[in-house]
Amino acid sequence: MKARIELLEAELKARGTTTDMPVGLAKATDPAPTPALTAASARPAPPQDQSTSAPPATKPEKPAKSEPFAFADWSWMNGSPHTKEAVWDSKFFTPEIRLDTDFVSSFNHPKDDTLGGSTEIFRSNEVQVEQISFGGDFHWQNVRGRIFTLGGMFGVTTPRNDASVGRGQWDLRGAYKYFGEAYGGYHFNVNHGLNVDAGIFVSYIGLFSYWNFDNWAYQPSYVSSNTPWFFNGVRVQWFPTDKLKIEPWFINGWQSYARYGNRPGLGGQILYRPKQWVSLVFNNYGMGEDTLGLNGGRSRIHTDDSIVLKYYDHPERTMDKMAFSLTGDLGCEYGSGVACFGDKKSAGQITAYKQVFAGWMLYNRWWFKKDLYAITLGGGVLDNPGRYLTLLQPINGADAVSGSPYFPTFPGSVYKAWDNTASFYYMPKQYISFVWEFGYRHANVPYFTGRGGITPPNGNNGSPGDYVCMDGTSTGFGWAVNPSNPTNPNGANLGGAQSFCNGNSHGGLWTPDLRKDEPSIRMAIMVKF
């Protein structure tokens, strides 16, 4: 064996000295040198039994499912944040922080600086922190959770628009008011994903996001402002493909903390994005009994459908993108004196009044200088007889539970409105937006705060459901339907309230200053990490 090894080494040495290839070329072109031969490697290999020595055949691995909607960048969309990546992330937690500070000035110049009829602007001629939110997403071994706080003006104005807490006991507003989102759930590896979550969710009824940073305009039109923004319940998100989401909802009433009547609500969303330049979303709701105080007997149905389409995309040009969003809403209530399809009559008398919600909004945006600047023009219209979704102004501190005699909601009441906005955005970084906006809103009845304000002379008196005298005294009379004229907004108790204020040296009846128009300018700085 030793002799055999010496013979092989001699042959290898001889080959190395007889080659006529230049050394430099050999180094550049020869394959990597083989390891030195050993006695074991030089020995002829015995024949192998393929049935025992060959590696077993393995099935090819299935390709991993693609993440839903990850095939495109959606930061251009209305209702989606224009951040493209997280500042910081980990396997367990993805944080999120939002700060939104604004200055709004109404051309009506209300003396109490109080604005109404909006979920985005609340005070006039003041710098206010509209949103202070922090939290994020937890994720570990398919377990999901999200906590996102709700502070600033949002923390007190958002809960006041929900009347469902007026049923039963326990202070749900106190329990939930500082949380915009709070839920836990589980991700199942089904198709492209299946999520089951329970808790408080932000709703995208009306296309615009509740978080202003995500939107093309600071104040959206009535279709978004007048449909509730959150719900408490259970949702299932199923992604059969990477372009389609089907999301059923089980809701405590109509997107709310609690349940108004005897039945919960059922609904859902279908989101379809077949191409990187278009998004279609369909929201539907039904079955819920959503009028406080009736304890059932009146139900609501609602549909909200939107398209967002990017029809121009040239990042190499000064004007680099153009897109539009179009949203249409249609809904109604039926039962207990209201109907979906016109007034119902019997023996010449109206037995059920038409009670619907119909509206649309259209926005177009232009981007410039690689998304450094953007301009948005848009607006919408609304018709809501019965006013069941019209936002109540905070007259004398009124909220959705107390109601107000100065703007009552009842079958046969009317409300029609339109608005438009022009917005300019400066976005030097993806995490910040500077906004300048002009908006004009109009209603067919006095609705917006005028120069005299909507606060009684001596401040809110704690009885927002009653008429107020000039000295701030509550009359003890609230609004009540007039049986002889059910659609009269003055109701049956106005005369009694006037007599009380005039006959007891209270200076007469106080009336808030409401106008049909509200032009305003809005400026904001919004940050999202």
Disulfide bonds with the S-S distance in Angstrom:
Cys332-Cys340 1.85
Cys469-Cys501 2.07
